Amino acid sequence: MHKSKRFFTYLFLSIISFVSIFPFLWMVISSTNKSVDVTGGRLLPGTHMMENFRKLLDTTDLQLSLVNSAKISITTTVLALLIASLAGYGFEVFKSRSKDIVFNILLLSMMIPFAAMMVPLYRMFANVSDTLPWMGIDTMTSVILPTVTTAFLIFFFRQSTKMFPKELLEAGRIDGLSELSIYLRIFIPTMKTTYAAAAIITFMSSWNNYLWPLIVLQSPETKTMPLLISILGSGYAPDFGMILIAIVIGTLPTALVFFLMQKQFVAGMTGSVK
Amino acid sequence: MSIRRKSVLTGWSFVLLSVVLIFIFYFYPMIQALIMSFQTGTGSNLEFTGLDNYKRLFSDAMFFTAVKNTFIYLLVQVPIMIVLALFISVLLNDKKLKFKGFFRTAIFLPCVTSLVAYAIVFKYLFAGNGLVNTFLLNLHLIDTPIGWITDPFWAKITIVIAITWRWTGYNMIFYLSALQNIDNSIYEAAKIDGASAVRQFFGITIPLLKPIILFTSITSTIGTLQLFDEVMNITKGGPGNSTLTISQYIYNLSFKYSADFGYAATVSYSIVIMIILLSFLQFKVAGDKNA
């Protein structure tokens, strides 16, 4: 009785794991096959990976999209971490009643659906396009600005700051350090894992962002990876091998980040619900 | 200046940038959308027309199709996903289980992909001559290929399967971390009292996880009400609007049809109202004041 329960646990978890992994396997295997083999249901690796890759380079501006995505994601991550951690630290270390009210108002922004903001946001950026062309429609800035601070990230840093040893702050103050240098020279180095987790979460969501870039990035030179993949995928006569290698390449950065920093990622996810 | 006052001012300077940015990029657009929802016109030529858009909303068949579809996803997918994630996390929390790390990583892996990338992979897997149909035909489970993407009913099922695949692992992580915080002695005591595994699950695990279950159901509800990327890339809302979501309808109204920003804003406020009502309802159902 007990043994059979064990068996079904392993069987169930194996099936779920297989279903979770299979689309990845299929995508990687198919990226090495010819388009006809992909539709033919071939499940063995082929020899057409380089050919698919070359076709992708010829028909799309892959490098440009990769560079655009990288620029946007890295800039967003660095700025988001700085701004949100500063705020999370500020809300937790210097408490005051009025600031707590503001914090709760900020949390309300998590309830605002993006669909309700996208039209006014689009008009905002369209309106400044003439006077401030560097931040108007079709620019990196217009993609980055609306996502650079989120209430979730501030909340995340505030929660983590609760665990930060406050004696270190006092020690810094006694040594005569300014509040800003305490933050820069004591807080940031001590909270490395928190920053790592926040970086992973922010990088992933920025790299994978689709709807807002779809609206605001209109010319071919500004396309990001999800936009490129979406355009390839909606073609009428799809070259499956080529599209799947594009998807593999587009997934690689986030998959790598996840595998290299899995521990911090899980810690970050759990830290946010404690 | 007193030390206390100085500290308050320093505190404000630390949070100021975030507060300003969130007000500009979240609250200001919210208010703008509310104002626009009373305006009509194409592109930037908007003029006040009072409640016209709201009247139009109640006689707009396509809006109701989008709402109906979105609620079908919500009512079918969110419960399936939460039960599945809970079940998996309880199995994975077993101390004696082997290969725990592998199972956890494998089940979480879908969260790494971009919504666009996985949507396109699913579109191909579930195509008429795709691998899923080939597999089912070979196993003689079906005689003719299922129209996963071309049939109005199956297209919805495909979207539900896709979202479940992508998000179950994400919710599982929250449950796992909450389970690890439960003191094992509670279960030991229940075992001594002769409580079965099922009773322990409903008597201990579920009540203790209630705040997290509430949290995940609210975030999943908000996510589903905003569903866009998958539908856009798997079915484009078709066949015949049978998978169209509210977000996609707003996108179409603003950027695909004749740029009716005013009416799009009105539709977008329907999502705001639904999120508020549903979150309130979930709080009430959970009946937990501290959650």
Contacts between the chains, C-beta under 8 A, distances in Angstrom:
chain1	res1	chain2	res2	distance
A	9	B	91	5.4
A	9	B	94	7.4
A	9	B	97	7.1
A	12	B	91	7.0
A	13	B	88	7.2
A	13	B	91	6.1
A	13	B	92	7.4
A	13	B	103	4.9
A	16	B	88	6.3
A	16	B	103	7.8
A	16	B	106	7.9
A	16	B	107	5.9
A	17	B	102	7.2
A	17	B	103	5.5
A	17	B	106	3.7
A	17	B	107	6.0
A	19	B	165	7.1
A	20	B	106	5.2
A	20	B	107	5.1
A	20	B	109	5.6
A	20	B	110	5.6
A	20	B	165	7.1
A	20	B	169	6.6
A	21	B	106	5.3
A	21	B	109	6.3
A	23	B	110	7.7
A	23	B	118	6.7
A	23	B	121	5.1
A	23	B	122	7.1
A	23	B	125	6.6
A	23	B	165	7.3
A	24	B	109	6.6
A	24	B	113	7.8
A	26	B	121	7.2
A	26	B	125	6.8
A	26	B	131	6.8
A	27	B	121	5.3
A	38	B	124	7.6
A	39	B	129	6.0
A	41	B	131	5.7
A	41	B	134	4.7
A	83	B	17	5.5
A	83	B	18	5.5
A	83	B	21	7.0
A	84	B	18	6.4
A	86	B	14	5.3
A	86	B	15	7.5
A	86	B	17	7.0
A	86	B	18	7.3
A	87	B	14	6.4
A	87	B	15	4.5
A	87	B	17	7.2
A	87	B	18	3.7
A	87	B	19	7.5
A	89	B	14	6.2
A	90	B	10	8.0
A	90	B	11	5.2
A	90	B	12	7.6
A	90	B	13	7.7
A	90	B	14	2.7
A	90	B	15	4.1
A	91	B	11	7.7
A	91	B	14	7.9
A	91	B	15	5.8
A	93	B	11	7.1
A	93	B	14	7.9
A	94	B	7	5.5
A	94	B	8	6.5
A	94	B	10	6.0
A	94	B	11	2.6
A	94	B	12	7.8
A	94	B	14	6.9
A	95	B	11	7.6
A	96	B	8	5.1
A	96	B	11	6.4
A	99	B	8	7.9
A	99	B	11	6.1
A	99	B	12	7.0
A	99	B	15	6.7
A	102	B	15	7.3
A	102	B	19	6.1
A	106	B	18	7.4
A	106	B	19	6.8
A	106	B	22	5.5
A	109	B	22	5.4
A	109	B	26	4.0
A	109	B	27	6.7
A	111	B	222	7.1
A	111	B	275	5.9
A	111	B	276	7.2
A	111	B	279	7.0
A	112	B	26	5.5
A	112	B	27	7.9
A	112	B	30	5.7
A	112	B	272	7.2
A	113	B	222	6.8
A	113	B	225	6.5
A	113	B	226	5.0
A	113	B	247	7.8
A	113	B	268	7.2
A	113	B	271	4.7
A	113	B	272	6.3
A	113	B	275	6.1
A	114	B	226	6.1
A	114	B	247	7.8
A	115	B	226	5.7
A	115	B	228	7.6
A	115	B	246	6.9
A	115	B	247	4.5
A	115	B	250	5.0
A	115	B	251	7.9
A	115	B	268	5.0
A	115	B	271	5.4
A	116	B	29	7.6
A	116	B	30	6.4
A	116	B	33	5.3
A	116	B	265	7.7
A	116	B	268	4.0
A	116	B	269	6.5
A	116	B	271	6.0
A	116	B	272	5.2
A	117	B	25	7.7
A	117	B	26	6.7
A	117	B	29	4.0
A	117	B	30	6.5
A	117	B	33	6.7
A	117	B	268	8.0
A	118	B	250	7.3
A	118	B	251	7.6
A	118	B	254	7.3
A	118	B	268	7.7
A	119	B	33	6.5
A	119	B	36	6.8
A	119	B	250	7.5
A	119	B	254	5.1
A	119	B	261	5.1
A	119	B	264	5.2
A	119	B	265	5.6
A	119	B	268	6.9
A	120	B	28	7.5
A	120	B	29	3.8
A	120	B	30	7.8
A	120	B	32	3.6
A	120	B	33	5.1
A	120	B	36	6.7
A	120	B	265	7.4
A	121	B	25	7.0
A	121	B	29	5.1
A	122	B	254	7.3
A	123	B	32	7.5
A	123	B	44	7.1
A	123	B	261	6.9
A	124	B	28	7.9
A	124	B	29	7.0
A	124	B	32	7.8
A	126	B	44	7.7
A	145	B	21	7.7
A	145	B	25	6.4
A	146	B	25	4.4
A	148	B	21	6.6
A	149	B	17	7.6
A	149	B	18	4.9
A	149	B	21	4.3
A	149	B	22	5.7
A	149	B	25	7.6
A	150	B	22	8.0
A	151	B	22	6.4
A	151	B	26	7.9
A	154	B	18	5.8
A	179	B	10	4.8
A	179	B	14	7.7
A	183	B	14	7.5
A	204	B	112	7.2
A	207	B	114	7.0
A	208	B	113	7.7
A	208	B	114	3.5
A	208	B	115	6.4
A	208	B	116	7.4
A	208	B	117	7.9
A	210	B	114	7.1
A	210	B	115	6.1
A	210	B	116	5.1
A	210	B	228	7.7
A	210	B	229	4.9
A	211	B	228	5.4
A	211	B	229	6.7
A	211	B	247	7.7
A	211	B	251	7.4
A	215	B	251	7.7
A	215	B	255	6.3
A	225	B	114	7.7
A	226	B	114	5.3
A	226	B	115	7.8
A	226	B	116	4.3
A	226	B	117	7.3
A	229	B	114	7.6
A	229	B	116	5.3
A	229	B	117	5.7
A	229	B	120	6.4
A	230	B	116	5.0
A	230	B	120	7.4
A	230	B	232	7.6
A	230	B	233	5.8
A	232	B	120	8.0
A	233	B	116	7.6
A	233	B	119	7.8
A	233	B	120	3.8
A	233	B	123	6.8
A	233	B	233	6.1
A	234	B	233	7.3
A	234	B	236	7.5
A	238	B	124	8.0
A	240	B	124	6.5
A	243	B	120	7.0
A	244	B	121	7.6
A	244	B	124	7.9
A	247	B	117	4.6
A	247	B	120	6.3
A	247	B	121	6.4
A	250	B	114	6.5
A	250	B	117	5.6
A	251	B	112	7.1
A	251	B	113	5.4
A	251	B	114	6.9
A	251	B	117	5.4
A	254	B	112	5.1
A	254	B	113	7.4
A	254	B	114	7.2
A	255	B	112	5.1
A	255	B	113	7.9
A	258	B	109	8.0
A	258	B	112	4.7
A	262	B	105	7.0
A	266	B	173	6.6
A	266	B	177	7.8
A	269	B	173	4.9
A	269	B	174	7.1
A	269	B	177	7.0
A	270	B	173	7.2
A	270	B	174	7.8
A	270	B	176	7.9
A	270	B	177	3.4
A	270	B	180	8.0
A	273	B	174	5.4
A	273	B	177	6.2
A	273	B	178	6.7
A	273	B	212	6.2
A	273	B	215	6.7
A	274	B	177	7.7
A	274	B	181	7.7
